[in-house]
């Protein structure tokens, strides 16, 4: 299914008035441009991280080839240290510029309280560049009523900054979170239902959480409000020291595609994104096979 985005000059945008079923895309990374040059007919969009655009503005040039969806890891939705207004403004500017149909963000936290002993004057005058600790990785939050309430407060604030919906990505759980009072799946389901949020369902994150926490993925995924799924992520994972870890350099295994087939019995997402963006050496042949497999599952779901 070729891209069905509109164009403005050489820049491609989604035309959401054109019925297109479920679109297939790639997370932006070192091998994406080369794949598009050979297989433009296989890809409908590229998912670009806000952080890439902020730190390397030339990343936006990929939109000359294919429409874009904005992804993000800067809002710290499940955290107690909010992003600055400057960061939210920058995200909003990029969302408008690339005409993203939604903004995908993580149901995690990325910033934490400042390191003890940090200068409070610098904190008050230079929020973005000092003191709140940037964890540089999206971390599964404490699964508790307090954090659930904080997520709601954060979502309400964030929605005032953007013209398009925010959808929240299911987090990976690598270990038991201290202070938690409920299982991960219950926490996620309550967030999506109580705050009327669309789901970015990362199937690999879900499989990782199941393996690390000891629950049955195919049973527990039915507890999520799958009718809220807007986008799906597919990637691989690796096992180290007995724990499963996200790995965007490895292909998804058959269990991930079994989960996809199961989800598609209840949901029809707008987009399915392959996240093979950690290496430029990911096999194009394997990616072609996986794209074909997804299209076949969609055709028979």
PyMOL commands that set and color helices and strands:
alter all, ss='L'
color gray80, all
select helices_A, chain A and resi 32-42+50-55+57-64+85-98+120-125+145-159+184-194+203-213+217-223+226-228+254-263+284-300
alter helices_A, ss='H'
color red, helices_A
select strands_A, chain A and resi 5-8+11-14+23-27+45-49+67-71+102-106+109-112+133-139+165-169+198-202+229-234+236-240+243-247+271-274
alter strands_A, ss='S'
color yellow, strands_A
deselect
rebuild
show_as cartoon
